[in-house]
Amino acid sequence: MTAYVLQTQGLSKAFGGLRAVSDISLSVAPCEVHAIIGPNGAGKTTLISIICGIVNPGTGRVLVDGQDIIKDYRAARSKIGLVPQELVSEGFETVWATVKFSRGLFGKKPDPAYLERVLRDLSLWDKRDAKIIELSGGMKRRVMIAKALSHEPQILFLDEPTAGVDVELRRDMWNMVRGLRARGVTIILTTHYIEEAEEMADRVGVISQGEIILVEDKQALMHKLGKKQLTLQLQQPLASIPAELAGHPLELADDGHALVFTFDAQREHTGIAELLKDLAQRGIDFKDLQSSQSSLEEIFVSLVSGR
């Protein structure tokens, strides 16, 4: 196995003169959960389609465990499982027949024990003889995942996996992803649900207008770009911030009943001590204070709006 289980090099694709993705290069390590987040229309699905060999790139190449997705299509594609955004399945087939057929498409020998484990992991075993048309939307989504896992792929792509599903199924899928990673599967998911990336991902790539504008370890990203805030609940409300405090990064909140101080926790001097001293000198008393850190969503909005 190569150092990276997936690499893309300079991927670009245009449709009718409209550039969908532009010069995208990514490297994904084995057993990593890599989230690609971006607004609708940013190019997430196009990127996934190119990597999975559904759409040919205009320029660039994709290597799956060292094998080219175009030159070595069969070998490379057999290592990929894809759960598309849209629910597509043969409605009158049973769940069992569907996953069994999907495994056979990749030339895999029958393995009922493995397929049973997949269906049990996805809470589908009791539905194995049910026709897909009879299932709820959430259960159909689980069947799509079972199909994608039927041939034992090294990499599982989840394209907007929890779009339109309820909170319970979303949590179940998060647990399933953790279990797959523990068994050695690399997970790549696209999403515009920021909490999904925050909950599951090891690394986060931000895509905007077809370009990857940042790839970073999730914790390092939040560490590097996340602002911390100190909120002071005041004894007496302020109509405005006194001119003497203009040197501090302060904002009024809660109709003047709170002061919000934004600071960089990585700096040696955060400025908190100076702020508290200046407040005391001017007789501005507070009854409570609390600190908070930016969420991944706030960081994402800041990055995209900054472009």
Secondary structure, DSSP 8 states (H G I E B T S, - for coil): --S-SEEEEEEEEEETTEEEEEEEEEEE-TT-EEEEE--TTSSHHHHHHHHTTSS--SEEEEEETTEETTTTHHHHHTTEEEE-SS----TTSBHHHHHHHHHHHTT----HHHHHHHHHHTT-GGGTTSBGGGS-HHHHHHHHHHHHHTT--SEEEEESTTTT--HHHHHHHHHHHHHHHHTT-EEEEEES-HHHHHHH-SEEEEEETTEEEEEEEHHHHHHHH--EEEEEEESS--SS--GGGTTS-EEEETTTTEEEEEE-TTSS--SHHHHHHHHHHTT--EEEEEEEE--HHHHHHHHHHH-
